[in-house]
Amino acid sequence: MNQELKATVIGAGLAGSEAAWQLAQRGIAVTLYEMKPKKMTPAHKSEGFAELICSNSLRANNIENAVGLLKEEMRRCGSLIMEMADKHAVPAGGALAVDRYAFSQAVTEAIKNHPNITVVEEEVTAIPEEGQVLIASGPLTSDELAQHIAGRFPQQNYLHFFDAVAPLVNFESVDMEKAWFGSRYGKGTADYINCPMTREEYDAFWTELCGAEEAKLHGFEDQKVFEGCMPVEVMGRRGHDTLCYGPLKPVGLPDPRTGQEPYAVVQLRKDNAEGSIYNIVGFQTHLTWLEQRRVFRMIPGLENADFVRYGVMHRNTYIDSPRLLNHYYQVIDEPRLSFAGQMTGVEGYVESAASGLLAGSELARRMLGQEPLDFPRETALGALSYYISNPTVTDFQPMNVNFGIIPPLGRKIRGGKKVKNAALAERALNALEEVLQKSRNN
């Protein structure tokens, strides 16, 4: 470690933990600030780093899916988050889901035991005035720091939206006489609990869901809802069958007792390695806890559900990155500052960690006097960084990684979407290998 090379990272979520790791691995002395456990938000439940707030799923794991490609790129770049996610995975079919507590504990231990990282359990309320600083305070940035950032960049639009968390239930309380384990279309292993609904049961549930009482949003300025994590009751109010085309979609899930597809199916996914806790897939919500207990117990199989955690609503904060950052997640007008994580407009666990990986590794290269790697847009890592830094975007919204933000192949591919995506993934990994080879040579 070179004692002359020092950086400050604010926030030990997915992005901050990954960024600190990338810096430290390259010999940079990192001071990592984390306000937990001294100060918690309503959404935080543990003291650990890289805490997963909503689902425990990191989504699809195959490279024909953009987020699966992003995960593979991160693995090849030495991602701490992906290493620990793979070590603490729980069965989830074609998805990568983790035991959220074991995963967080493993990340925390790795960070705290790294000789180049000093952890300070203290809230940061203002950006340090000197030195290299990477801000990864996350979508749950404290009010004081959020206000400071907004004042620091008054020419930028400082935005926020709202996010909702799904409830968790005790497996022993699920009535498996009514529910069954299965996988959609018979693909993969039977990792999901399926709770079927008849038309009559769905009608009654939908009516009560749409009319249920929502929790008051104390301290929130408005009620914007981000499409990527929409509360189930908001989705339900968009139309009688909207849920049946979303999280309650029954297609490919025939009831083994009848051989017929139900009118609707509620799925539960394992949330820890022991399989003692399951989350209700797609049921992010901000109903009151009493209403969650009443309405969600109308789901067949969940009549006596023991709720380990109710869903909660929390504020997510993000900046107008296209006017503020370059594709290294670096502040254009103040290069010693960088941002990473969901506050930059990348949406999702994996995307957040990926931004920390790129921002941290590129900051380290700058500090070491090395040329930037410039992850090309053909890679998922590069495509995300160029999306959040594209100054031509006028109505900037948070974005999950997808093949739509990756340049097309420029040639026709026969065989359908999966074959085309596989070709895009192959090109991305080849381009990434060129970047990594450059890194090895420098």
Secondary structure, DSSP 8 states (H G I E B T S, - for coil): -EEEEEEEEE--SHHHHHHHHHHHHTTEEEEEEE-TTTS--TT---SSSS---S-SEEEE-STTSHHHHHHHHHHHTT-HHHHHHHHTEE--TTEEEE-HHHHHHHHHHHHHT-TTEEEEE----S--SSSEEEE---TT--HHHHHHHHHHSTTS-EEEEEEEB--EEEGGGS-TTT-EEE-GGG-S---EEEEEE-HHHHHHHHHHHHHS-B---TT-S---B-GGG--HHHHHTT-TTTGGGTTT--TT---TTTSS--SEEEEEEE-STTS-EEEETT--B-B-HHHHHHHHTTSTT-TT--EEE---EEEEEEE-HHHHB-TTSBBSS-TTEEE-SGGGTB-SHHHHHHHHHHHHHHHHHHHTT-------TTSHHHHHHHHHT-TT-SS---B---GGGS---SS--SS-HHHHHHHHHHHHHHHHHHHHHHHHH-
